[in-house]
């Protein structure tokens, strides 16, 4: 079980049935691309909701590498993909969310006011956020808002990488590179839950964290080399890494599968996608399968993740806790590589520990 804070859920939901009709809220706002200095704490109008959306009274939100890319607007491919060419289309950042339903659209059938939900929202670094009901699930009964608030984005990415893309089978040998990050902490736990024998790669300061997630073996990349020839793996998840394709293939079984999840570095236009494209172009000509994917944001995956959390097979690992005003500080720590697991933004109350 990961070492993580588990505060109790806040008290009963207040009556928010009229919250879709106006009012203001505290929020983090971004009106231009750049570093953490572009993030401002403001009071703005609450979002309106479409017929198929719900308004969530946010209790907690998660900070992930994808949110950082959308803040900087880099690589530029992100802007071309529709997030805004010269400035962000969505002025409130944040996707991971957990909270209570404050209002529902006329076409919503799965949720009612007062329901506790988690998933992906449009602008979760705020007191209220709009979300499609197709991207939400009911919260696991044994999870706190903080745990649920850091779960969806990274958790469903890890789940899809292992199952839909990697086709993990019980007894297979799995290598998780980048095991201490958001996706990595879920990948280690899910791979174990699905019957894999898991070797995890992390830095020195995160070895104990990753070991607590249930990895069969933890490699400290500062003192060991996962490609030293002593191990071969049926499935490799390279999460946000910069390892060359040839290096990864050297420890991949003859008919093994490499799944590249995200990627840092590369040029400002395409980022790490160049390495992914090279892997996919090579794959048809070799017996190993080299691939990547784009995570599907769908409630079916969120519900599957919730089932793993309720069973106790997965416990969301929380790194640091911040209040809403501290989002810029949290982002700076992420930029500096000083974040482990997932940082949580506590929106529903002022009781969060100050960052250290």
NORKAMO-V628256 format. One line per field, one symbol per residue. phi: phi as a letter, one per 20 degrees, with the letter a starting at -180 (. if undefined). burial: + if it has 9 or more other ideal C-beta (glycine too) atoms within 8 Angstrom, else -. Layout:
phi->???
burial->???
This chain:
phi->.ffbfcfffffffefdfdffeqodbebeccdberefffececdcfffecefddcedefdbbddcfffffffemcffgffffoepfdbffefdfocgbbrdfeacffefceccgnfecbqdceneeafcbebfffdcbffgfddefffffdefgfffffffffdfeelgdgnfedddenfeegfffffffffffeneeddddbegfdffgffffoffbddeffccdfdenebccfbddddmecffffffffdeggdfcddedmrdmmefedmefgffffffffgfdcefddbbadfeebfffffffgfffffnfccgededdcegfeggffffffgemdddlcfddeefaeeffffc
burial->-+-+-----------+--++----+-++++--+--+-++-+--+-++-+--++++++++++++++++++++++++++++---++---+-+-++++++++++++++--+--+-+-+++++++++++++++++-+-+++-++--+++++++++++++++++++++-++-+---+++++++++++++++++++++++++-++++++--++-++-++-+--++++----+----+-+++++++++---+-+++-+++--+++++++++-+---+++++++-+++-++----+-++-+----++-++++++++++--++++++++++++-++++++++++---+-++++++++---+--+-
